[in-house]
Amino acid sequence: MMAKQATYRVASNPSGFRKDALAVLFAGDSQTKPLHRIGPKVVDYYLLHHVLSGSGIFRMGEVELELGAGDSFLIYPGRLFHYVSDEDFPWRYRWVAFAGSGAGTLVKDAGFDPDRPWARTGGDKAPGERCRAIFEAFRERGGSAALAASGHLHLLLASLREASGDSEPAYPRPGTHTEELARQVTGYLSTQYAEPITIEGMAEALGYNRAYLSRMFKQHVGVSPATFLAKLRVDQGRRLLRERPELTVEQIASSVGFQDALYFSKQFRRWYAQSPTEYRTTVDDALKKK
């Protein structure tokens, strides 16, 4: 069989790199030569390869794998690695390098771990297409290239997680059922308290029966979801009363999810035994005495 001609293409992020932000650094693709060898070496960024065809050996730490079409492997910053293409059927792969704030959390959420730095996606074409989309964005060098690449990176990692079949279900694990449910409810309410939430809508969104969700949440937290939400809104309103003196009580009530300022005042008095206006006056007086 005639060997495929070796190729190598790479495109870099035209916007450069800031350590305080997640950024894709460069992307490329290659048809490797037989026994194409890299390392042993280390890099200071994450480097994800997705294999389109061929096979080869990847080593990092205690991990050694033979990987082929549909497989991906992730090289971690500072980790000694080595890989080599097969002599008869060398790899063709695409790669993406990225670094910055949140990169570690992102790869963990995608199911990668230093002891399991690979994903097997079979015939799913989405990962390869996402890699290609990043490369094309950089090659075109448009003003939105960095943003587009970041978006494609998230979709790339999501596709690897989904295609590999390693996605954990959204349901609580045995033995931590109530705790996990409470975490989901708390997260939902803490991020959406300013929106017109209903407990029925939240239960449906999280995949639970409302009565069951309320019972399990109260069992773990000590109050119902409705009470938790009311207190959360009041506490957020209390913070705004301190920090945003230019906002009216009506504006603050609306900002934390109360459509009726009088109801906000009623709930505020229930929890703190004074009205929002009285609380703000108390805070103002305390500041004047300093």
Salt bridges, closest charged atoms under 4 A:
ASP20 OD1 - ARG18 NE 3.10
ASP29 OD2 - ARG9 NH2 2.65
GLU64 OE1 - ARG59 NE 3.01
ASP71 OD2 - ARG120 NH1 3.01
GLU129 OE1 - ARG132 NH2 2.95
GLU136 OE1 - ARG139 NH2 2.80
ASP166 OD2 - ARG116 NH2 2.91
GLU180 OE2 - ARG183 NH2 2.49
GLU200 OE2 - ARG210 NH1 2.45
ASP235 OD2 - LYS231 NZ 2.70
GLU243 OE1 - ARG239 NH1 3.22
GLU246 OE2 - ARG244 NE 2.44
GLU278 OE1 - ARG269 NH2 3.72
